[in-house]
């Protein structure tokens, strides 16, 4: 039986999604829970391989399992074996050809900036506190330039396994929600560190400097990478 799991997690205590020997990871914890729940676990795939400290509201996993609870009871069974920072929100039986990564048509990320003069303990490791006044009009102009097909190699580390740097952005915008200024972006897929580097760059340079960077410039020409703890994988479209 192939399962489609929708998983949310607080990325704070983990060294990212991908399993690493001797280190706490989301994948490692999920694999352990699956092995304790089912007699056979195979072909686990994930839609978004989030970095260390990054959160997820609805990451998607597909996995082949046998010898355990039904799909209707799988989420409850897995949650009894997962750390409290991870929750399987839904578990559904999926078609055998559904693949969490390769079947996905889009992914949406949100980067949260806490924008007031004083910090909040409730925002710790949940958003990036920036007390200064931000040029919201300039940020909106910069975000609009991201929409469409562009070469984003300036927004990913130079040392990378990516061979293709062109991505198609469906939507990009900054949204004011009281003391939060959130950057939301939907694309067919993302390069490693792409969203955080886009945020760091837009906060540092004007929109007139963003356009040339989308033509395949080098990483050194873009701005800094924003911290990971304010980034959320919001949803995956199929």
BAPARO-278160 format. One record per residue (C-alpha): x, y, z; residue in three letters; residue number from 1; chain. Coordinates in pm, whole numbers, plus 32768, in hexadecimal, padded with zeros to 4 digits. Layout:
BEGIN
+------+------+------+-----+-----+----+
|   xx |   yy |   zz |  aa |   i | ch |
+------+------+------+-----+-----+----+
|    X |    Y |    Z | ALA | NUM |  A |
...
+------+------+------+-----+-----+----+
END
This chain:
BEGIN
+------+------+------+-----+-----+----+
|   xx |   yy |   zz |  aa |   i | ch |
+------+------+------+-----+-----+----+
| 8000 | 8000 | 8000 | UNK |   1 |  A |
| 8082 | 8156 | 7FA4 | UNK |   2 |  A |
| 8039 | 8264 | 80A5 | UNK |   3 |  A |
| 802E | 83DA | 8070 | UNK |   4 |  A |
| 8083 | 8485 | 81B9 | UNK |   5 |  A |
| 8053 | 85F8 | 81FD | UNK |   6 |  A |
| 8151 | 8654 | 8306 | UNK |   7 |  A |
| 8184 | 878F | 83D3 | UNK |   8 |  A |
| 82B0 | 87D0 | 84AF | UNK |   9 |  A |
| 8373 | 88C9 | 857B | UNK |  10 |  A |
| 84CB | 88BC | 84DE | UNK |  11 |  A |
| 8581 | 8954 | 860A | UNK |  12 |  A |
| 8619 | 8816 | 869F | UNK |  13 |  A |
| 8668 | 876F | 8553 | UNK |  14 |  A |
| 878C | 8780 | 8463 | UNK |  15 |  A |
| 869D | 879A | 8341 | UNK |  16 |  A |
| 85C6 | 8697 | 8293 | UNK |  17 |  A |
| 86C8 | 85A7 | 8205 | UNK |  18 |  A |
| 873E | 8488 | 82E0 | UNK |  19 |  A |
| 88A7 | 84AA | 835A | UNK |  20 |  A |
| 895D | 83A8 | 8430 | UNK |  21 |  A |
| 896A | 840F | 859C | UNK |  22 |  A |
| 88A3 | 8550 | 856B | UNK |  23 |  A |
| 8734 | 859E | 85B5 | UNK |  24 |  A |
| 8671 | 85CD | 8471 | UNK |  25 |  A |
| 8502 | 85CF | 8412 | UNK |  26 |  A |
| 8531 | 84B1 | 831D | UNK |  27 |  A |
| 85EC | 83E5 | 841F | UNK |  28 |  A |
| 84D6 | 840B | 8520 | UNK |  29 |  A |
| 83C8 | 83BA | 8421 | UNK |  30 |  A |
| 847E | 8288 | 839E | UNK |  31 |  A |
| 84A4 | 8203 | 8501 | UNK |  32 |  A |
| 8332 | 8235 | 8546 | UNK |  33 |  A |
| 82D7 | 8189 | 83FE | UNK |  34 |  A |
| 83B7 | 805E | 844C | UNK |  35 |  A |
| 8312 | 803C | 85A3 | UNK |  36 |  A |
| 81B6 | 804C | 8507 | UNK |  37 |  A |
| 81D6 | 7F77 | 83CC | UNK |  38 |  A |
| 828C | 7E33 | 8382 | UNK |  39 |  A |
| 8304 | 7EB6 | 822F | UNK |  40 |  A |
| 8367 | 801C | 81D2 | UNK |  41 |  A |
| 83EC | 8075 | 8079 | UNK |  42 |  A |
| 840E | 818C | 7F76 | UNK |  43 |  A |
| 83E8 | 82B4 | 8062 | UNK |  44 |  A |
| 83E9 | 8400 | 7FA8 | UNK |  45 |  A |
| 83A7 | 8567 | 8017 | UNK |  46 |  A |
| 832F | 869A | 7F5A | UNK |  47 |  A |
| 8413 | 8793 | 800A | UNK |  48 |  A |
| 8569 | 8744 | 809F | UNK |  49 |  A |
| 8569 | 885F | 819B | UNK |  50 |  A |
| 86AF | 88E1 | 8231 | UNK |  51 |  A |
| 8712 | 88E5 | 839F | UNK |  52 |  A |
| 8626 | 89BB | 846F | UNK |  53 |  A |
| 8520 | 89E1 | 835D | UNK |  54 |  A |
| 83B7 | 898E | 83B4 | UNK |  55 |  A |
| 829E | 88EA | 82EE | UNK |  56 |  A |
| 8128 | 891E | 8302 | UNK |  57 |  A |
| 80D9 | 8816 | 81FC | UNK |  58 |  A |
| 81FE | 8756 | 816E | UNK |  59 |  A |
| 819C | 861F | 80AC | UNK |  60 |  A |
| 8232 | 84C3 | 80C3 | UNK |  61 |  A |
| 81E4 | 838D | 7FF5 | UNK |  62 |  A |
| 824D | 8239 | 8074 | UNK |  63 |  A |
| 81FE | 80CA | 802E | UNK |  64 |  A |
| 819D | 8007 | 8166 | UNK |  65 |  A |
| 8117 | 7EAE | 81C0 | UNK |  66 |  A |
| 80B7 | 7DF3 | 82FA | UNK |  67 |  A |
| 8027 | 7F08 | 83D0 | UNK |  68 |  A |
| 7EF3 | 7FDE | 840B | UNK |  69 |  A |
| 7E0A | 804E | 82F6 | UNK |  70 |  A |
| 7E37 | 81A1 | 8252 | UNK |  71 |  A |
| 7D17 | 8226 | 8326 | UNK |  72 |  A |
| 7DD5 | 81D1 | 8466 | UNK |  73 |  A |
| 7F39 | 8213 | 83F0 | UNK |  74 |  A |
| 7F53 | 837F | 845F | UNK |  75 |  A |
| 7EE1 | 8330 | 85C1 | UNK |  76 |  A |
| 7FCE | 8208 | 85DA | UNK |  77 |  A |
| 80FA | 82CB | 8559 | UNK |  78 |  A |
| 80BB | 83F6 | 863B | UNK |  79 |  A |
| 80D8 | 831C | 8771 | UNK |  80 |  A |
| 823D | 82CC | 8704 | UNK |  81 |  A |
| 82B1 | 8420 | 8684 | UNK |  82 |  A |
| 8357 | 8535 | 8750 | UNK |  83 |  A |
| 826C | 864E | 87B4 | UNK |  84 |  A |
| 8309 | 8738 | 86B1 | UNK |  85 |  A |
| 8282 | 865F | 8593 | UNK |  86 |  A |
| 811A | 8609 | 8540 | UNK |  87 |  A |
| 807F | 8540 | 8428 | UNK |  88 |  A |
| 7F48 | 860E | 83E2 | UNK |  89 |  A |
| 7EAC | 8525 | 82E0 | UNK |  90 |  A |
| 7EF9 | 83D0 | 824D | UNK |  91 |  A |
| 7E4D | 835A | 8111 | UNK |  92 |  A |
| 7E73 | 8230 | 802E | UNK |  93 |  A |
| 7F10 | 82B2 | 7EEC | UNK |  94 |  A |
| 7F27 | 8231 | 7D86 | UNK |  95 |  A |
| 8064 | 8163 | 7D50 | UNK |  96 |  A |
| 80EC | 8261 | 7C58 | UNK |  97 |  A |
| 80CE | 838D | 7D43 | UNK |  98 |  A |
| 8228 | 840A | 7DA5 | UNK |  99 |  A |
| 8246 | 851B | 7EAA | UNK | 100 |  A |
| 835C | 85D1 | 7DF3 | UNK | 101 |  A |
| 8336 | 8584 | 7C81 | UNK | 102 |  A |
| 81BA | 8598 | 7C75 | UNK | 103 |  A |
| 81B4 | 86ED | 7D20 | UNK | 104 |  A |
| 8156 | 8810 | 7C3D | UNK | 105 |  A |
| 819C | 892B | 7D31 | UNK | 106 |  A |
| 821A | 897F | 7E8B | UNK | 107 |  A |
| 81C9 | 8AB0 | 7F5E | UNK | 108 |  A |
| 82B0 | 8B46 | 8064 | UNK | 109 |  A |
| 8278 | 8C5D | 8160 | UNK | 110 |  A |
| 838B | 8D2A | 8202 | UNK | 111 |  A |
| 8317 | 8DE3 | 833B | UNK | 112 |  A |
| 83B0 | 8F2C | 83AD | UNK | 113 |  A |
| 834B | 8FB1 | 8503 | UNK | 114 |  A |
| 8356 | 9126 | 84C9 | UNK | 115 |  A |
| 832A | 91F2 | 8604 | UNK | 116 |  A |
| 8414 | 92B8 | 86E4 | UNK | 117 |  A |
| 8420 | 91B9 | 87FE | UNK | 118 |  A |
| 8458 | 9040 | 87ED | UNK | 119 |  A |
| 8360 | 8F38 | 8861 | UNK | 120 |  A |
| 83B4 | 8DF3 | 8913 | UNK | 121 |  A |
| 8293 | 8D52 | 8856 | UNK | 122 |  A |
| 8341 | 8D99 | 870A | UNK | 123 |  A |
| 848A | 8CF8 | 876E | UNK | 124 |  A |
| 84F0 | 8BFB | 8661 | UNK | 125 |  A |
| 83A7 | 8C43 | 85AF | UNK | 126 |  A |
| 83FA | 8D82 | 84F2 | UNK | 127 |  A |
| 8519 | 8E72 | 84AA | UNK | 128 |  A |
| 8506 | 8FA5 | 8588 | UNK | 129 |  A |
| 8555 | 90E2 | 84C7 | UNK | 130 |  A |
| 8501 | 921D | 8591 | UNK | 131 |  A |
| 8556 | 9318 | 8480 | UNK | 132 |  A |
| 8460 | 93B6 | 8390 | UNK | 133 |  A |
| 844E | 92F2 | 824A | UNK | 134 |  A |
| 8416 | 9376 | 80EB | UNK | 135 |  A |
| 82DB | 92B0 | 80A5 | UNK | 136 |  A |
| 8298 | 9354 | 7F56 | UNK | 137 |  A |
| 83F6 | 92F6 | 7EE0 | UNK | 138 |  A |
| 83CA | 9193 | 7F5F | UNK | 139 |  A |
| 8282 | 9170 | 7EA1 | UNK | 140 |  A |
| 832A | 91EE | 7D63 | UNK | 141 |  A |
| 8449 | 90F8 | 7D91 | UNK | 142 |  A |
| 835E | 8FD2 | 7DCC | UNK | 143 |  A |
| 829C | 9019 | 7C8D | UNK | 144 |  A |
| 83DE | 8FF4 | 7BC5 | UNK | 145 |  A |
| 8403 | 8E8D | 7C3D | UNK | 146 |  A |
| 82C8 | 8E11 | 7B92 | UNK | 147 |  A |
| 8309 | 8D4A | 7A55 | UNK | 148 |  A |
| 8429 | 8C72 | 79DA | UNK | 149 |  A |
| 8583 | 8CE0 | 7A4E | UNK | 150 |  A |
| 86E0 | 8C5E | 7A91 | UNK | 151 |  A |
| 8706 | 8C63 | 7C0E | UNK | 152 |  A |
| 8873 | 8BF1 | 7C29 | UNK | 153 |  A |
| 88C8 | 8D38 | 7CDF | UNK | 154 |  A |
| 87E4 | 8CC6 | 7DFA | UNK | 155 |  A |
| 887A | 8B73 | 7E4D | UNK | 156 |  A |
| 89D2 | 8B10 | 7ED6 | UNK | 157 |  A |
| 8AE9 | 8AFA | 7DD4 | UNK | 158 |  A |
| 8B3A | 8999 | 7E45 | UNK | 159 |  A |
| 89FD | 88E2 | 7DE2 | UNK | 160 |  A |
| 897E | 879F | 7D4C | UNK | 161 |  A |
| 8882 | 885D | 7C78 | UNK | 162 |  A |
| 88C7 | 8853 | 7B04 | UNK | 163 |  A |
| 8797 | 891B | 7A91 | UNK | 164 |  A |
| 875D | 8A6E | 7B31 | UNK | 165 |  A |
| 8629 | 8AE1 | 7A74 | UNK | 166 |  A |
| 84E9 | 8AE3 | 7B40 | UNK | 167 |  A |
| 8389 | 8B5E | 7AF5 | UNK | 168 |  A |
| 82F2 | 8C3D | 7C02 | UNK | 169 |  A |
| 8177 | 8C46 | 7BFF | UNK | 170 |  A |
| 8144 | 8D42 | 7D17 | UNK | 171 |  A |
| 821F | 8E1C | 7DF5 | UNK | 172 |  A |
| 81AF | 8F2B | 7EE5 | UNK | 173 |  A |
| 81E9 | 8FD4 | 8031 | UNK | 174 |  A |
| 80B9 | 8FD2 | 8118 | UNK | 175 |  A |
| 8090 | 90B0 | 824A | UNK | 176 |  A |
| 7FE3 | 9001 | 836D | UNK | 177 |  A |
| 7FE9 | 90EF | 8498 | UNK | 178 |  A |
| 814E | 90DE | 8521 | UNK | 179 |  A |
| 81B3 | 8FD8 | 8421 | UNK | 180 |  A |
| 8229 | 9013 | 82C0 | UNK | 181 |  A |
| 821D | 8EC6 | 820C | UNK | 182 |  A |
| 82BB | 8E6D | 80C0 | UNK | 183 |  A |
| 81F9 | 8D5D | 8009 | UNK | 184 |  A |
| 826B | 8CB3 | 7ECB | UNK | 185 |  A |
| 81E5 | 8B95 | 7DF7 | UNK | 186 |  A |
| 82BC | 8AEC | 7CED | UNK | 187 |  A |
| 82DB | 89A2 | 7C38 | UNK | 188 |  A |
| 840A | 8950 | 7D11 | UNK | 189 |  A |
| 851E | 89FF | 7DD2 | UNK | 190 |  A |
| 8698 | 89FF | 7DE3 | UNK | 191 |  A |
| 8745 | 89C8 | 7F2F | UNK | 192 |  A |
| 8739 | 8B0A | 7FFC | UNK | 193 |  A |
| 867F | 8BBF | 7EE7 | UNK | 194 |  A |
| 8565 | 8C58 | 7FB5 | UNK | 195 |  A |
| 8647 | 8CCA | 80D0 | UNK | 196 |  A |
| 873F | 8D68 | 7FDF | UNK | 197 |  A |
| 8626 | 8E17 | 7F24 | UNK | 198 |  A |
| 85AC | 8EA7 | 806E | UNK | 199 |  A |
| 8707 | 8F15 | 80DB | UNK | 200 |  A |
| 8749 | 8FB6 | 7F8A | UNK | 201 |  A |
| 85FB | 906D | 7F70 | UNK | 202 |  A |
| 8632 | 9100 | 80CB | UNK | 203 |  A |
| 878C | 917E | 806C | UNK | 204 |  A |
| 8766 | 9204 | 7F08 | UNK | 205 |  A |
| 865F | 92C1 | 7E44 | UNK | 206 |  A |
| 857B | 9220 | 7D43 | UNK | 207 |  A |
| 864C | 92B1 | 7C27 | UNK | 208 |  A |
| 8766 | 91C6 | 7C8C | UNK | 209 |  A |
| 8690 | 908D | 7C9A | UNK | 210 |  A |
| 8647 | 9073 | 7B25 | UNK | 211 |  A |
| 87B1 | 9046 | 7AB2 | UNK | 212 |  A |
| 87E7 | 8F39 | 7BBC | UNK | 213 |  A |
| 86D5 | 8E66 | 7B1D | UNK | 214 |  A |
| 87A0 | 8E3C | 79DF | UNK | 215 |  A |
| 8891 | 8D3A | 7A6E | UNK | 216 |  A |
| 8983 | 8E18 | 7B2F | UNK | 217 |  A |
| 8A73 | 8D82 | 7C2E | UNK | 218 |  A |
| 8A23 | 8D4A | 7D9E | UNK | 219 |  A |
| 8B1D | 8E55 | 7E09 | UNK | 220 |  A |
| 8A4D | 8F62 | 7D5D | UNK | 221 |  A |
| 8915 | 8F1B | 7E2B | UNK | 222 |  A |
| 88D9 | 8F78 | 7F97 | UNK | 223 |  A |
| 88F4 | 8EB4 | 80DD | UNK | 224 |  A |
| 882C | 8D80 | 8136 | UNK | 225 |  A |
| 871A | 8DC0 | 8237 | UNK | 226 |  A |
| 8717 | 8CDB | 836C | UNK | 227 |  A |
| 8661 | 8B8D | 834F | UNK | 228 |  A |
| 8579 | 8B96 | 847B | UNK | 229 |  A |
| 847E | 8C86 | 83D7 | UNK | 230 |  A |
| 8443 | 8BAC | 82A3 | UNK | 231 |  A |
| 8314 | 8AC7 | 827E | UNK | 232 |  A |
| 82B5 | 89D1 | 816E | UNK | 233 |  A |
| 8144 | 8A26 | 815A | UNK | 234 |  A |
| 80B5 | 8930 | 805F | UNK | 235 |  A |
| 80FB | 8855 | 7F30 | UNK | 236 |  A |
| 801C | 884C | 7DFD | UNK | 237 |  A |
| 7FD8 | 8713 | 7D2E | UNK | 238 |  A |
+------+------+------+-----+-----+----+
END
